[in-house]
Amino acid sequence: MVPPHGGPSDFRFDRPPSLETTGILRRRLQLLLGGRLVVATLLLGAALWVGVRGEAEFSRFTPSFLSLLIASTYGACIVFALWLVRTRNVATQAAIQIGFDVAVATALIYVTGGVGSAFSFLYGISVLVAALTIGPRAALFVAGASLLAYLTIGLSVVGGWIPHPPDQPPERYLLPPQDTAFSIFRNLIGLIVVSLLAQNLSSRLLETGGELKRAAESAFALARLNDDIVRSMTSGLMSTDLSGTIFFINPAGAEMLRAQEGEIIGSLASTFLPVDLSQGRSRGDLRQDGEAVRLDGSRFAVGYSVGSLCDISGHETGVLIMFQDLTEIQELRDAAARADRLATLGRLAAGLAHEIRNPLSSISGSVELVRESPHLGDEDRQLLRLVLGEVE
């Protein structure tokens, strides 16, 4: 009977609700169950207490009826609570709970004066609950049903179709025509005003809830995109506080250090990287090469840059370190240096060969001329042939 907190639901009975919307309505129905128990205990208990205390005016019917009404309310709350745990069709249960509240309000009106009962305001609470749980259209439907129930029970007692409680005086129910008309008009205007206000409130809350939902979805999408970007980076990304303690590292960075993220977080950045954070922050982004240490103690070539991590107001809150494994690049550099040294050695060898070949050519030509001399003996010719063979 008391409206739960929060905005209206966007439930419609012509389409299945989302899991998120179902969870919201389930929580609201839980609040409604608690509120119903509180209201039933206070209102029905107070009415029962008045009935028991006023023994001269009330006999047995009214206290018994109120006791039955209280027991029915508690029993229905237990049934609704068990049903709410098991069911997925919470929209149907919301409608049934509101219908039960209208029925309880009608029964309470019957034993507290009929058309002139002061408890007709409970219909307005049911209208507000319908607007906040099911939607704006439900508020109009519940307002119409409440007015119909009020007119039915009130006019039936006034017209004698339903007997008034036997332990209460007839004049409490058989009001003069003008008083009856005034009570009906007053409650009619009240229900119309409450239903219109509830519908307007429900529409506004529904619109606000939609905007909040879109904003939450947008924020979630941005957070997921940021997570995807960081996770997809092939370079390492490390965040530390101003003291250099690591509080974030992306998967690529943890893989470079051959460790799990949880094994790195909480350690000092200088444990793994050759960084001087104070120097990096004072000079802005700093790109350097060095040697990093993995968790297992092995070392590898690394290139890194250090920058400041600032909040939205521009205040420095930590340090960002981007680093990259340069092992392959270092191997390529070493291979290029070796190739350059070999090329230099080859050029030197070619130059030496050229410098040696020139005098050898002269020696070879001279030996050829001497060997053709007719004055040489066979032994001399053999020696010159050996010299010529070695030169060539």
Secondary structure, DSSP 8 states (H G I E B T S, - for coil): ----SS------TTS---HHHHHHHHHHHHHHHHHHHHHIIIIIHHHHHHHHH-TTT--SHHHHHHHHHHHHHHHHHHHHHHHHHH-S-HHHHHHHHHHHHHHHHHHHHHTTTGGG-GGGHHHHHHHHHHHHHT-HHHHHHHHHHHHHHHHHHHHHHHHTSS---TTS-GGGTS--HHHHHHHHHHHHHHHHHHHHHHHHHHHHHHHHHHHHHHHHHHHHHHHHHHHHHHHH-SSEEEEE-TT-BEEEE-HHHHHHTTS-HHHHTTSBGGGTS---HHHHHHSSSEEEEEEEE-TTS-EEEEEEEEEEEE-TTS-EEEEEEEEEE-HHHHHHHHHHHHHHHHHHHHHHHHHHHHHHHHHHHHHHHHHHHHHT-TT--HHHHHHHHHHHHHH-
